[in-house]
Amino acid sequence: MPVIDPIDPHGPLRHSFWRVVEDPTQVLRVTLRREDVRALELGAALAPVHVAHEEELVPRAEAILQYVFVGYERDPRPMHEIGEVQRFARALDTEAPALLFFLDREQRSAFARCAAPPDEGAASTAEAAARGAAAAWRARKRDAVLGLGAAYGFDGAPAWRRIAADVGWVEGAS
């Protein structure tokens, strides 16, 4: 899949965004530096979401955004196990509850593993996903995606089903 990179949120972002929504083979790649992740600098990560709303292109912006984290190359852990990445993902999630809609289909599962709240006492991630806080978080994600559809005049249910499938949630689960 061709990628538009780098993205300068203060310059060519709008042009890049329009190119991506016009060509479904492209994706917006936003590079996030470790120091920005640590400092919870969300601006570059959220800029494409803001542009989608400002340009009223939300219905055409499903699965167009991809994050690339740099500065973690020497860390052997998966990104979803790195505490500062989890904090960053949770902060993004707070600011943009429907972010899963915009994320590239390959990144949705990783984002959910980072951003979903852990459940106390869960022996594993799978067990945590089946418990209260994670289920409530998942329901809020569904409501946010359905709300996008309502706000922009499209049926959000098919998008939600794609997201649930990409993340590995059982279809029909909240």
C-alpha positions in Angstrom: 0.0 0.0 0.0 1.6 3.4 -1.0 2.1 5.7 1.9 2.2 9.5 2.1 5.1 10.4 4.4 6.1 12.6 6.2 3.1 14.5 7.3 3.5 18.1 8.5 0.4 18.9 10.4 1.0 22.6 9.8 1.5 22.4 6.0 0.7 19.7 3.4 -1.6 17.6 5.6 -4.8 18.8 3.9 -3.4 18.1 0.5 -2.1 14.7 1.6 -5.5 13.9 3.2 -7.4 14.7 0.0 -5.0 12.5 -2.0 -5.7 9.6 0.4 -9.5 9.9 0.3 -9.4 10.1 -3.5 -7.2 7.0 -3.8 -8.2 4.1 -1.5 -4.8 2.4 -2.1 -3.1 5.1 -0.1 -2.9 5.7 3.6 -1.8 8.6 5.8 1.3 7.7 7.8 2.0 9.8 10.8 5.4 9.3 12.4 5.4 9.6 16.2 8.7 10.1 17.9 9.5 8.5 21.3 10.0 11.9 22.9 6.6 13.0 21.8 5.0 9.8 23.0 6.6 10.3 26.4 5.4 13.9 26.6 1.9 12.9 25.4 2.2 15.3 22.5 -1.0 14.4 20.6 -1.1 17.1 18.0 0.5 15.3 15.0 -1.4 12.1 15.9 -4.8 13.9 16.0 -4.3 16.3 13.1 -5.7 13.9 10.4 -8.8 13.3 12.5 -9.3 17.1 12.9 -8.9 17.5 9.1 -11.5 14.8 8.4 -14.0 16.7 10.6 -13.1 20.2 9.3 -13.3 19.1 5.6 -16.4 17.0 6.3 -14.7 13.9 4.9 -15.4 11.5 7.7 -17.5 9.1 5.6 -14.6 8.7 3.3 -11.9 8.5 6.0 -12.4 5.0 7.3 -9.1 3.1 7.8 -6.9 5.8 6.2 -4.6 6.5 9.2 -1.4 4.7 10.2 0.9 5.5 13.1 4.6 4.7 12.9 6.4 4.8 16.3 10.1 5.6 16.0 12.7 5.4 18.8 11.6 2.0 20.0 13.7 -0.1 17.6 15.9 -1.5 20.4 13.0 -2.4 22.7 12.2 -6.1 22.2 8.7 -5.8 23.6 5.6 -5.5 21.4 4.4 -1.9 21.2 1.3 -2.7 23.2 3.4 -3.8 26.1 5.3 -0.6 26.4 3.9 1.6 29.2 4.5 5.0 27.6 2.9 3.8 24.4 -0.1 2.5 26.3 -0.4 5.9 28.1 -0.2 7.7 24.7 -2.8 5.4 23.2 -5.2 6.0 26.1 -4.7 9.8 25.8 -5.4 9.6 22.1 -8.5 7.5 22.8 -9.7 10.1 25.3 -9.3 12.9 22.8 -10.7 10.9 19.8 -13.1 8.2 21.0 -13.8 7.1 17.4 -10.2 6.8 16.5 -10.6 3.1 15.6 -12.7 4.2 12.7 -9.8 6.2 11.2 -7.0 3.7 11.9 -5.7 1.5 9.2 -7.3 -2.0 9.5 -4.0 -3.6 10.4 -3.4 -1.2 13.3 -6.8 -1.4 15.0 -6.1 -4.5 17.0 -2.7 -3.1 18.3 -4.4 0.2 19.2 -7.2 -1.7 21.1 -4.6 -3.7 23.0 -2.8 -0.4 24.0 -5.8 1.7 24.8 -8.3 -0.6 26.4 -8.3 -0.4 30.2 -6.9 -3.4 32.0 -9.2 -5.3 34.3 -7.9 -5.9 37.8 -7.5 -9.6 38.6 -7.6 -10.7 35.0 -5.1 -13.5 34.4 -4.6 -12.7 30.7 -5.5 -10.1 28.1 -8.2 -12.5 26.7 -9.8 -12.7 30.2 -9.6 -9.0 30.6 -11.4 -8.4 27.3 -14.3 -10.5 28.6 -14.6 -8.5 31.8 -16.3 -5.2 32.8 -14.0 -2.3 32.1 -12.9 -3.7 28.7 -16.5 -4.5 27.7 -17.6 -1.0 28.7 -14.7 0.5 26.8 -15.7 -1.5 23.7 -19.3 -0.3 24.0 -18.0 3.3 24.1 -16.0 2.7 20.9 -19.1 1.2 19.2 -21.2 4.2 20.3 -18.5 6.6 19.1 -18.4 5.0 15.6 -22.2 4.8 15.4 -22.2 8.5 16.4 -19.9 9.4 13.6 -22.3 7.8 11.2 -25.2 9.7 12.7 -23.4 13.0 12.6 -22.2 12.6 9.0 -25.1 10.9 7.4 -23.8 7.3 6.9 -24.6 4.0 8.4 -21.9 3.4 11.1 -23.0 -0.2 11.7 -21.0 -1.8 8.8 -17.9 0.2 9.9 -18.4 -1.0 13.4 -18.6 -4.7 12.2 -15.4 -4.2 10.3 -13.6 -2.7 13.3 -14.9 -5.5 15.6 -13.6 -8.1 13.1 -10.3 -6.4 12.7 -9.8 -6.3 16.5 -11.0 -9.8 17.0 -14.1 -9.0 19.0 -17.1 -11.3 18.6 -19.6 -9.8 16.2 -22.6 -8.7 18.1 -20.7 -8.0 21.3 -20.9 -4.6 22.6 
